[in-house]
Amino acid sequence: MRERTPLVVALVALMGAACSANTASFDSGVFRAPGGVAFRVGEIAPEWHRVETGDTALAFRDDRGASVLVDGRCGLRGDDVPLVALTNQLVMGTTDREYALEETIAFDHREARHTVMRAKLDGVPMVWDLYVMKKDACVYDIVFVAPPERFESGRGAFEKFATEFHTVESS
């Protein structure tokens, strides 16, 4: 089974846009992968372009430096920790963190951790909007990362995309 990958690795993979062959599929807004991961996402903003990575289920990037990452994994023993710990694992590798929002919210009929923060990645300031949810022995991460000057203009599309997220039956 796949281990939890820190967000920094996923962002590096986005920069390289490395393609990987796997048996995952994404059709009509529904992503399915081996291991029981299956979910529906909200509307994909027209300025987002899908990027294939080997480390993230779904990744999108726009032309102004913002990225959207969605990942899921099921049945990993190390994921049986509180949502705060899973969030901290996700932002491992960032520095100078300043939290603007940390809350536990209802999300797809479960609790999720919603965090908005400023942090540096490899010395570059970015703003992060993260959702982390555990459901049915799976963990889901939904992340928007943007340069500070781009964050507010892209946040609305991301919030719509993220809050329409729902798990679906795996096939």
C-alpha positions in Angstrom: 0.0 0.0 0.0 1.1 3.6 -0.6 2.6 5.5 2.3 1.5 9.0 3.2 3.5 11.4 1.1 4.3 14.9 2.5 2.8 17.7 0.4 6.2 19.0 -0.5 6.8 15.8 -2.5 3.5 16.3 -4.3 4.4 19.9 -5.1 7.8 18.9 -6.5 6.0 16.3 -8.6 3.7 19.0 -9.9 6.6 21.2 -11.0 8.0 18.3 -12.9 4.6 17.2 -14.3 5.9 13.6 -14.5 3.4 11.3 -16.0 2.8 7.9 -14.5 0.9 4.9 -15.8 -1.6 3.4 -13.3 -5.0 1.9 -13.3 -6.7 5.0 -11.8 -9.4 6.7 -13.8 -11.1 10.1 -13.7 -14.3 10.4 -15.6 -17.2 12.9 -15.3 -15.8 14.2 -12.0 -15.3 10.8 -10.4 -11.9 9.5 -9.5 -11.3 5.7 -8.9 -8.1 4.0 -8.0 -7.1 0.5 -6.7 -7.3 0.1 -3.0 -10.8 1.4 -2.4 -10.2 5.1 -3.2 -13.2 6.6 -5.0 -14.6 10.1 -4.9 -16.4 12.8 -6.8 -15.1 16.4 -6.9 -16.9 19.6 -7.6 -16.7 21.8 -10.7 -13.2 22.2 -12.1 -12.4 25.8 -12.8 -11.7 26.6 -16.5 -8.3 28.0 -15.7 -7.2 24.7 -14.0 -5.2 22.3 -16.1 -4.9 18.7 -15.0 -1.4 17.6 -14.3 -0.5 13.9 -14.0 1.8 13.1 -11.0 2.8 9.8 -9.5 2.2 11.0 -5.9 -1.3 12.6 -6.0 -4.6 11.2 -7.2 -5.7 14.4 -8.9 -3.6 17.6 -9.5 -4.4 20.8 -11.3 -2.4 23.9 -11.9 -3.2 27.2 -13.4 -1.0 29.6 -15.4 -0.5 31.9 -12.4 1.2 29.5 -10.0 -1.7 28.0 -8.0 -2.1 24.3 -7.6 -5.0 22.1 -6.4 -4.2 18.6 -5.1 -6.6 15.8 -4.1 -5.4 12.6 -2.7 -6.9 9.5 -1.0 -5.6 6.4 0.5 -7.2 3.5 2.4 -6.3 1.0 5.1 -3.0 2.4 6.2 -2.3 1.8 9.9 -0.4 5.1 10.3 -3.5 7.0 9.3 -5.3 6.1 12.5 -4.4 9.4 14.2 -6.3 12.6 14.8 -7.1 15.0 12.0 -4.7 17.6 13.4 -1.8 15.1 13.2 -2.7 14.2 9.6 -2.8 17.9 8.7 0.6 18.4 10.3 2.0 15.5 8.2 0.6 17.0 5.1 2.4 20.3 5.6 5.7 18.8 6.6 8.5 20.6 4.9 7.0 24.0 5.2 8.5 26.7 7.4 7.4 30.0 9.0 3.8 28.8 9.3 1.1 31.4 10.2 -2.3 30.0 10.8 -5.3 32.1 9.7 -7.9 29.4 10.3 -8.0 26.1 12.0 -11.4 24.4 12.4 -13.2 21.1 12.5 -16.2 21.1 10.2 -18.8 18.8 8.9 -17.7 17.5 5.5 -19.2 14.6 3.5 -21.1 13.4 6.6 -17.9 13.2 8.7 -15.6 15.6 10.5 -12.8 17.2 8.6 -10.0 19.5 9.5 -10.0 22.8 7.6 -6.8 24.9 7.8 -5.8 28.1 6.0 -2.2 29.2 6.6 0.7 31.1 5.2 4.0 29.2 5.0 7.1 29.0 3.0 8.0 26.1 0.8 11.7 26.0 0.0 11.8 29.7 1.1 9.0 30.7 -1.2 5.9 32.3 0.5 2.6 30.5 -0.3 -0.9 30.4 1.1 -2.5 27.0 1.8 -6.2 26.0 2.1 -6.4 22.4 3.3 -9.1 19.9 4.1 -8.3 16.6 5.7 -11.0 14.0 6.3 -11.1 10.4 7.5 -14.0 8.2 6.3 -14.5 4.4 6.1 -10.8 3.6 6.8 -9.6 6.1 4.2 -8.0 9.5 4.5 -8.7 12.3 1.9 -6.6 15.5 1.4 -7.9 18.4 -0.6 -5.4 21.3 -1.0 -5.2 24.7 -2.7 -1.7 26.3 -2.7 -1.1 29.7 -4.3 1.3 32.6 -4.1 -0.1 35.2 -1.7 -1.1 37.6 -4.4 -3.0 34.9 -6.2 -4.7 33.2 -3.3 -7.9 35.3 -2.9 -8.7 35.3 -6.6 -8.6 31.5 -6.8 -10.0 30.7 -3.4 -13.7 30.8 -4.4 -13.3 28.3 -7.2 -11.4 26.0 -4.9 -14.0 26.3 -2.1 -16.7 25.3 -4.5 -14.6 22.4 -5.8 -13.6 21.2 -2.3 -17.0 21.5 -0.6 -18.7 19.5 -3.3 -16.3 16.5 -2.6 -18.0 13.2 -1.8 -16.8 9.7 -1.5 -18.5 7.2 -3.8 -18.7 3.4 -3.8 -15.5 1.8 -5.1 -15.9 -0.6 -8.0 
